Amino acid sequence: MLTIYTGEDCIFCEKAIQFCKDQNIKYADMPITEYVKAIIKFEHSIEAKTVPQIFNGEEYIGGYTDLVAWVEKS
């Protein structure tokens, strides 16, 4: 199951969620917070400056376009 960290009024967050729905991919939509950003930085050495931030379990996928590429190569 994917975790999609989202922000308010984020078009690419909405696109990522719709893409998951269209592809029948299970996901959890979670608002990104400063705490979540700190965890991402600590665990993955990635400074989350944009949303969405998408993970497959512990695997970091990236943003919306990274998600599309990840699904296409699977």
HUTA-V194387 format. One record per residue. N is the residue number from 1. SS is DSSP state (hx for helix, st for strand, lp for the rest). Layout:
# HUTA-V194387
{{N;SS} {N;SS}}
This chain:
# HUTA-V194387
{{1;lp} {2;st} {3;st} {4;st} {5;st} {6;st} {7;lp} {8;lp} {9;lp} {10;lp} {11;hx} {12;hx} {13;hx} {14;hx} {15;hx} {16;hx} {17;hx} {18;hx} {19;hx} {20;hx} {21;hx} {22;hx} {23;lp} {24;lp} {25;lp} {26;lp} {27;st} {28;st} {29;st} {30;st} {31;st} {32;lp} {33;lp} {34;hx} {35;hx} {36;hx} {37;hx} {38;hx} {39;hx} {40;hx} {41;hx} {42;hx} {43;hx} {44;hx} {45;lp} {46;lp} {47;lp} {48;lp} {49;lp} {50;lp} {51;lp} {52;lp} {53;st} {54;st} {55;st} {56;st} {57;lp} {58;lp} {59;st} {60;st} {61;st} {62;st} {63;lp} {64;hx} {65;hx} {66;hx} {67;hx} {68;hx} {69;hx} {70;hx} {71;hx} {72;hx} {73;hx} {74;lp}}
